[in-house]
Amino acid sequence: MAYLLHQLLQNSARRFPDKEAVRFQGATLTYQEVDQVTNKVAQTLLDLGVRRGDRVGIFVSKSLASIIATFGVLKSGAVYVPIDPSAPAQRLSYILNNCGIKILLSTPEKLKNIEEIVADSHSLQSVILMANCKQGKEIPLKGILQIIPWSVVQSKSDRQVMCTESIDGDLAYILYTSGSTGHPKGVMVSHRAIFTFLNWCYEKFSITENDRIPFHAPLHFDLSTFEIFVTIMAGGTIIIVPENLSVFPVQLVELLESEKITVVYLVPSILSMMVNYGELDTHDLTRVRMVLFAGEVFPIKYLRKLTEKLTRAEFYNLYGPTETNVCTYYKVQGRDVYPDQRRPLPIGIACENIEVFAVNDDGQKVTKPGERGELWVRGACLAHGYWGDLEKTTQRFINNSFQENFTDLAYKTGDIVMLDQDGVNWEFIGRNDHMVKSRGYRIELGEIESALYHYPGVKEVAVVAIPDELIGNRLKAYVVPMDGTELAGKEIETHCWKCLPRYMIPESIELCQDLPKTSTGKINRPLLACV
């Protein structure tokens, strides 16, 4: 019985040793090969003193190294912390320090990036390279005690490595998401929590060893947990999608066709671009039997076109924050995509072994169609909270007041929902704070505003989300300069690039004399969003 993530790989390696486990741009690894090389990585980590519960960073572009690093860390009993390769140095340094990461798994081409973050990192001691450097390029980094070349990893034994102390309540990974204080927050996910999701997916979508599933999402995005772990659980094949392919819909569709993809899990903005620019009529995607999507609202007109092209596929709308992973689902019906349909898809009903319910302003459960409330989630799917932030954890992970007989945690999602007319499915209404979705990413507008306020000469800031049916939301910033100060939008944008990840950079920055206010003196954000 598997109860730790790396056991999924070990089980499939025993069942399908010679079967292709993962492929990337023509290079492939069998299950046995992945199992053996990840043993070497785990042994390297153990030899460096890594113990159960230690955090190990993964700083690689999407490649075979992504899979190898992930399972190598898990086998050592440590917690993997994927770091966005495109994030600015300031954000990377914060994550390393916040999490106390001493060891980083990376690749030679990332050494220059690592040098930029070393100066501000108080914890990083070692970098393990996941590939060979070009001759003469292995240069020590200032501030790093040691760099472990790939040749050292390869010299380790490939015998099975197992941290026998680990239990399913231990942390498996920490994903950093946007935070309202100006700093990202680390969501702590245990093996038990992610297994709740994996087991449900495996059974619900009948994933088998014959499935070929693309690894499209970044490793630091929770969609990747399905693409990697459910595929490995079933003994299927992971097809790694190059990072730059998302901006070329035709090439992405070509990959789905050439690699004989059977199940996809993508954000609606990517699927919408495939519909608009992917030339679906000229490609054979009849092998696709399942289309899963999550992360943002899928415009009905694009969903309808996709269902018309992929007539053999079933479509599911999945919903859930990083703190719970997927907690509700909805199977798309024919009536949902009729030409006259204007309502967004419901987020559906709770996944098995999870309970969701909504709480209204009076603190009572929502029971009637049309009544609104904040969605709460309870069950083994809950994360352990936010790394190093007990205050924020206790604000969102609270004791379930509807359970009087024992301690029972529930997660307050901050999402406002209501029951549909039948009283069965939940419908998503919006957020009760300033968090939005764009291109599938959760973005706290307050984090962007915090970054803008740090720019000299800025008096007042407001960032609003402009609804966009293709990507979810476009970000626009309004900036009021200090009296007598002249600011340039281009320079402010450059500042943003230094302290925010790419997906959080406002698409436009408008300088203005003042911001509209409500009668209570607050910034009138709805009015700004309509400008």
LUMVEX-227841 format. One record per residue (C-alpha): residue in one letter; x negated, y negated, z negated; chain. Coordinates in steps of 0.02 Angstrom, whole numbers. Last residue first. Layout:
BEGIN
A:X:Y:Z:A
...
// end
This chain:
BEGIN
V:626:-2646:828:A
C:738:-2504:766:A
A:606:-2425:653:A
L:573:-2596:578:A
L:756:-2611:527:A
P:754:-2439:448:A
R:596:-2489:353:A
N:668:-2642:267:A
I:522:-2673:150:A
K:589:-2688:-27:A
G:639:-2854:-103:A
T:804:-2796:-176:A
S:904:-2883:-40:A
T:803:-2790:91:A
K:644:-2858:166:A
P:580:-2890:342:A
L:390:-2893:357:A
D:286:-3050:381:A
Q:173:-3141:503:A
C:150:-2993:620:A
L:12:-2884:692:A
E:77:-2730:782:A
I:-21:-2568:781:A
S:30:-2435:907:A
E:7:-2247:920:A
P:-29:-2240:734:A
I:-171:-2117:694:A
M:-103:-1972:589:A
Y:-128:-1835:719:A
R:-312:-1880:737:A
P:-356:-1857:555:A
L:-376:-2016:451:A
C:-525:-2108:377:A
K:-640:-2159:518:A
W:-510:-2156:656:A
C:-405:-2275:552:A
H:-546:-2404:548:A
T:-557:-2396:738:A
E:-370:-2432:745:A
I:-397:-2584:633:A
E:-532:-2645:751:A
K:-417:-2625:900:A
G:-275:-2718:813:A
A:-385:-2869:784:A
L:-365:-2971:624:A
E:-378:-3156:590:A
T:-370:-3210:410:A
G:-302:-3379:352:A
D:-169:-3300:245:A
M:-202:-3114:230:A
P:-147:-3017:383:A
V:22:-2929:399:A
V:12:-2757:481:A
Y:154:-2657:561:A
A:109:-2479:606:A
K:198:-2367:730:A
L:198:-2177:725:A
R:288:-2073:856:A
N:408:-1940:794:A
G:468:-1767:845:A
I:348:-1733:989:A
L:465:-1727:1139:A
E:627:-1795:1069:A
D:541:-1948:997:A
P:605:-2031:840:A
I:503:-2185:792:A
A:418:-2157:626:A
V:373:-2311:526:A
V:213:-2375:447:A
A:223:-2532:342:A
V:77:-2639:287:A
E:48:-2799:191:A
K:-99:-2914:159:A
V:-239:-2838:263:A
G:-398:-2943:264:A
P:-519:-2801:235:A
Y:-453:-2628:284:A
H:-409:-2525:130:A
Y:-225:-2567:153:A
L:-229:-2473:318:A
A:-287:-2312:234:A
S:-150:-2325:102:A
E:-21:-2355:238:A
I:-76:-2196:326:A
E:-63:-2097:164:A
G:107:-2175:127:A
L:175:-2113:293:A
E:154:-1936:229:A
I:134:-1829:384:A
R:188:-1649:405:A
Y:118:-1589:569:A
G:225:-1505:703:A
R:184:-1633:839:A
S:250:-1767:720:A
K:348:-1728:563:A
V:394:-1856:432:A
M:363:-1889:247:A
H:426:-2056:182:A
D:543:-1989:49:A
N:715:-1911:40:A
R:689:-1825:206:A
G:818:-1788:340:A
I:984:-1702:381:A
F:938:-1519:406:A
E:1088:-1404:425:A
W:1109:-1252:315:A
N:1207:-1105:382:A
V:1355:-1016:303:A
G:1489:-1140:246:A
D:1580:-1121:411:A
Q:1577:-1308:443:A
D:1390:-1315:411:A
L:1315:-1332:238:A
M:1213:-1487:205:A
V:1029:-1531:196:A
I:914:-1665:125:A
D:731:-1614:120:A
G:626:-1661:-32:A
T:576:-1479:-45:A
K:607:-1457:-231:A
Y:523:-1291:-273:A
A:603:-1177:-401:A
L:523:-1090:-549:A
D:613:-967:-661:A
T:588:-947:-848:A
F:721:-832:-917:A
N:905:-825:-968:A
E:968:-997:-920:A
Q:942:-997:-733:A
F:1029:-1147:-653:A
S:899:-1267:-723:A
N:766:-1187:-615:A
N:606:-1245:-699:A
I:512:-1360:-584:A
F:384:-1350:-445:A
R:394:-1524:-368:A
Q:356:-1641:-514:A
T:258:-1509:-611:A
T:139:-1489:-465:A
K:117:-1676:-443:A
E:63:-1693:-624:A
L:-44:-1535:-621:A
D:-151:-1601:-479:A
G:-314:-1504:-467:A
W:-252:-1392:-326:A
Y:-68:-1418:-291:A
G:60:-1287:-340:A
H:55:-1099:-359:A
A:145:-1078:-193:A
L:321:-1010:-192:A
C:364:-857:-87:A
A:399:-748:-238:A
G:568:-830:-255:A
R:652:-999:-271:A
V:686:-1139:-148:A
W:776:-1305:-175:A
L:857:-1408:-37:A
E:912:-1583:-86:A
G:1098:-1615:-68:A
R:1237:-1655:52:A
E:1418:-1598:60:A
G:1482:-1562:236:A
P:1537:-1385:198:A
K:1564:-1355:11:A
T:1453:-1268:-116:A
V:1313:-1391:-154:A
K:1241:-1350:-324:A
Q:1260:-1483:-458:A
G:1134:-1612:-517:A
D:1251:-1758:-488:A
D:1149:-1818:-339:A
N:1176:-1651:-253:A
V:1072:-1492:-270:A
A:1050:-1377:-119:A
F:1016:-1191:-124:A
V:885:-1072:-59:A
E:851:-896:-119:A
I:710:-788:-53:A
N:692:-598:-49:A
E:758:-592:130:A
C:749:-757:224:A
A:877:-888:176:A
I:1005:-946:302:A
G:1002:-1063:449:A
I:894:-1213:491:A
P:1042:-1270:596:A
L:1005:-1322:774:A
P:1024:-1506:815:A
R:1198:-1566:862:A
R:1223:-1630:1039:A
Q:1295:-1481:1132:A
D:1383:-1533:1294:A
P:1262:-1434:1404:A
Y:1284:-1275:1299:A
V:1126:-1233:1203:A
D:1197:-1184:1034:A
R:1341:-1089:1116:A
G:1219:-958:1179:A
Q:1158:-920:1004:A
V:990:-962:926:A
K:945:-854:777:A
Y:922:-961:622:A
Y:791:-946:487:A
T:759:-1001:309:A
C:609:-989:189:A
V:460:-1002:305:A
N:304:-1052:208:A
T:352:-1096:29:A
E:233:-1239:-15:A
T:187:-1261:169:A
P:366:-1318:200:A
G:498:-1203:276:A
Y:606:-1182:429:A
L:613:-1057:571:A
N:721:-1078:726:A
Y:731:-911:816:A
F:746:-872:1001:A
E:766:-699:1080:A
A:681:-673:1247:A
R:742:-585:1404:A
T:809:-744:1486:A
L:649:-842:1469:A
K:682:-977:1600:A
E:861:-1019:1550:A
T:814:-1009:1366:A
L:677:-1136:1400:A
K:795:-1255:1488:A
R:918:-1246:1343:A
L:778:-1279:1217:A
Y:726:-1433:1314:A
K:902:-1505:1314:A
I:928:-1455:1133:A
P:780:-1555:1067:A
F:686:-1441:946:A
V:676:-1522:773:A
E:507:-1503:689:A
G:386:-1378:611:A
A:457:-1217:676:A
F:476:-1109:830:A
L:488:-924:864:A
V:507:-857:1041:A
M:525:-668:1055:A
R:526:-546:1202:A
V:395:-627:1312:A
R:353:-494:1442:A
T:460:-583:1572:A
L:340:-730:1573:A
D:301:-725:1760:A
H:244:-895:1819:A
T:297:-1013:1960:A
D:463:-1064:1885:A
L:378:-1107:1720:A
E:284:-1253:1798:A
G:212:-1302:1628:A
Y:250:-1488:1637:A
N:424:-1517:1567:A
V:465:-1347:1493:A
M:288:-1317:1432:A
M:288:-1491:1358:A
S:447:-1447:1264:A
L:368:-1286:1198:A
I:220:-1386:1132:A
S:335:-1514:1049:A
P:443:-1374:979:A
V:300:-1303:872:A
L:244:-1130:924:A
Y:263:-947:876:A
V:252:-835:1029:A
V:287:-649:1048:A
T:253:-537:1199:A
I:100:-615:1283:A
K:40:-525:1439:A
E:-131:-608:1433:A
S:-115:-673:1611:A
E:61:-742:1583:A
L:36:-826:1415:A
L:-131:-892:1479:A
E:-49:-966:1634:A
V:81:-1050:1524:A
L:-59:-1130:1423:A
Q:-148:-1183:1582:A
V:10:-1266:1646:A
P:40:-1351:1479:A
F:-132:-1437:1476:A
V:-138:-1538:1315:A
S:-119:-1381:1210:A
L:-263:-1297:1302:A
N:-397:-1400:1216:A
E:-404:-1288:1062:A
P:-433:-1127:1158:A
V:-292:-1001:1126:A
I:-349:-846:1032:A
I:-254:-691:1087:A
I:-225:-582:934:A
T:-186:-401:976:A
G:-66:-291:879:A
G:-105:-172:736:A
A:56:-219:648:A
M:-26:-297:495:A
I:-157:-379:608:A
T:-21:-467:707:A
V:70:-518:549:A
F:-93:-584:477:A
I:-161:-690:619:A
E:-16:-770:712:A
F:96:-773:559:A
T:-34:-857:449:A
S:-77:-978:590:A
L:91:-1065:571:A
D:22:-1129:405:A
F:-89:-1260:490:A
H:-272:-1265:430:A
L:-317:-1126:553:A
P:-252:-1232:696:A
A:-99:-1158:782:A
H:-118:-1062:945:A
F:-164:-884:897:A
P:-66:-800:1035:A
I:24:-636:1000:A
R:9:-474:1098:A
D:130:-344:1034:A
N:102:-160:1067:A
E:43:-124:890:A
T:216:-172:830:A
I:314:-325:769:A
S:497:-283:737:A
F:549:-467:720:A
K:637:-447:553:A
E:524:-311:484:A
Y:354:-389:516:A
C:420:-563:485:A
W:491:-517:314:A
N:333:-426:262:A
L:227:-575:314:A
F:332:-705:222:A
T:337:-615:55:A
F:155:-567:85:A
I:112:-753:87:A
A:174:-777:-90:A
R:96:-618:-160:A
H:-75:-658:-87:A
S:-68:-828:-172:A
V:-49:-999:-92:A
M:-121:-1157:-169:A
V:-68:-1315:-75:A
G:-213:-1439:-76:A
K:-159:-1621:-70:A
P:-228:-1747:53:A
H:-277:-1918:-17:A
G:-189:-2085:8:A
T:-76:-2061:-141:A
S:70:-1996:-35:A
G:-25:-1840:20:A
S:-42:-1758:191:A
T:-78:-1572:187:A
Y:-228:-1470:131:A
L:-206:-1282:142:A
I:-278:-1174:3:A
Y:-299:-987:32:A
A:-278:-815:-45:A
L:-254:-865:-227:A
D:-233:-725:-352:A
G:-59:-661:-395:A
D:-85:-511:-281:A
I:-225:-443:-387:A
S:-414:-450:-364:A
E:-531:-358:-482:A
T:-580:-225:-355:A
C:-664:-350:-239:A
M:-693:-232:-94:A
V:-831:-221:33:A
Q:-830:-76:156:A
R:-1000:-35:229:A
D:-1065:-152:363:A
S:-1233:-177:277:A
K:-1314:-347:298:A
S:-1436:-387:438:A
Q:-1301:-472:541:A
V:-1275:-601:405:A
V:-1461:-641:403:A
S:-1461:-659:592:A
W:-1314:-780:580:A
P:-1426:-905:492:A
I:-1399:-950:308:A
I:-1433:-1134:280:A
Q:-1496:-1178:108:A
L:-1500:-1308:-29:A
I:-1401:-1435:71:A
G:-1436:-1616:29:A
K:-1522:-1653:194:A
L:-1483:-1520:322:A
P:-1618:-1397:372:A
I:-1648:-1385:561:A
E:-1610:-1223:654:A
K:-1619:-1296:829:A
G:-1785:-1223:888:A
Q:-1703:-1086:989:A
K:-1517:-1112:1006:A
C:-1428:-1068:847:A
N:-1349:-897:825:A
A:-1168:-889:771:A
M:-1065:-892:611:A
L:-1186:-1004:518:A
I:-1174:-995:329:A
V:-1194:-1165:248:A
S:-1249:-1179:68:A
Q:-1243:-1302:-77:A
L:-1088:-1409:-59:A
S:-1029:-1480:-226:A
H:-1056:-1667:-234:A
S:-1013:-1709:-54:A
D:-1027:-1891:-2:A
A:-1199:-1878:79:A
V:-1159:-1705:149:A
I:-1011:-1767:252:A
E:-1105:-1838:401:A
E:-1231:-1696:402:A
I:-1087:-1574:419:A
N:-1032:-1656:580:A
K:-1207:-1635:652:A
L:-1209:-1453:599:A
K:-1044:-1417:687:A
E:-1124:-1352:847:A
P:-1218:-1223:745:A
T:-1060:-1142:676:A
S:-974:-1150:506:A
L:-940:-1056:346:A
L:-959:-1175:199:A
I:-1017:-1131:25:A
K:-1006:-1235:-133:A
I:-827:-1295:-115:A
G:-770:-1382:-274:A
C:-593:-1404:-209:A
N:-583:-1592:-233:A
N:-764:-1615:-181:A
L:-750:-1518:-18:A
I:-579:-1592:19:A
Y:-638:-1770:-12:A
S:-793:-1746:95:A
L:-686:-1686:240:A
R:-571:-1836:227:A
Q:-716:-1959:230:A
A:-801:-1865:373:A
P:-652:-1888:489:A
A:-542:-1738:534:A
S:-570:-1651:701:A
P:-637:-1488:629:A
D:-486:-1475:512:A
I:-547:-1380:359:A
P:-486:-1205:318:A
V:-502:-1163:132:A
Y:-522:-976:103:A
V:-507:-913:-74:A
A:-635:-786:-135:A
G:-618:-601:-169:A
S:-764:-562:-54:A
K:-644:-476:66:A
L:-544:-636:82:A
V:-696:-737:134:A
G:-745:-613:268:A
F:-565:-602:327:A
T:-556:-788:364:A
A:-734:-803:431:A
I:-711:-663:557:A
I:-544:-730:618:A
S:-607:-908:644:A
A:-774:-846:712:A
L:-682:-766:858:A
S:-639:-944:908:A
K:-543:-1098:849:A
S:-672:-1228:801:A
V:-757:-1194:637:A
F:-764:-1268:463:A
I:-708:-1131:344:A
G:-733:-1180:162:A
V:-756:-1056:20:A
R:-662:-1079:-143:A
D:-709:-964:-286:A
G:-565:-861:-354:A
R:-658:-697:-365:A
R:-845:-722:-359:A
V:-970:-795:-237:A
G:-1149:-775:-299:A
L:-1244:-793:-136:A
D:-1256:-603:-122:A
L:-1066:-596:-133:A
L:-1052:-717:13:A
T:-1172:-616:119:A
Q:-1078:-457:75:A
A:-915:-537:132:A
V:-992:-590:298:A
K:-1060:-415:327:A
N:-893:-336:284:A
T:-814:-456:408:A
V:-928:-384:541:A
Q:-873:-206:504:A
D:-686:-236:498:A
V:-688:-342:655:A
E:-787:-206:746:A
Q:-669:-69:688:A
Y:-518:-168:742:A
T:-595:-195:913:A
L:-674:-360:962:A
T:-655:-450:1128:A
A:-738:-585:1233:A
G:-641:-637:1389:A
Q:-598:-812:1331:A
F:-554:-754:1157:A
R:-492:-581:1112:A
V:-437:-501:950:A
A:-390:-329:886:A
E:-424:-220:1038:A
K:-396:-40:987:A
D:-546:70:946:A
P:-516:86:760:A
F:-325:91:770:A
R:-258:175:612:A
R:-412:153:501:A
A:-446:-22:566:A
S:-261:-61:542:A
N:-272:-19:357:A
Q:-433:-116:331:A
L:-363:-268:419:A
L:-204:-269:314:A
Q:-311:-240:160:A
H:-387:-411:192:A
L:-223:-494:146:A
L:-204:-414:-25:A
Y:-50:-312:-73:A
A:-69:-169:51:A
M:0:0:0:A
// end
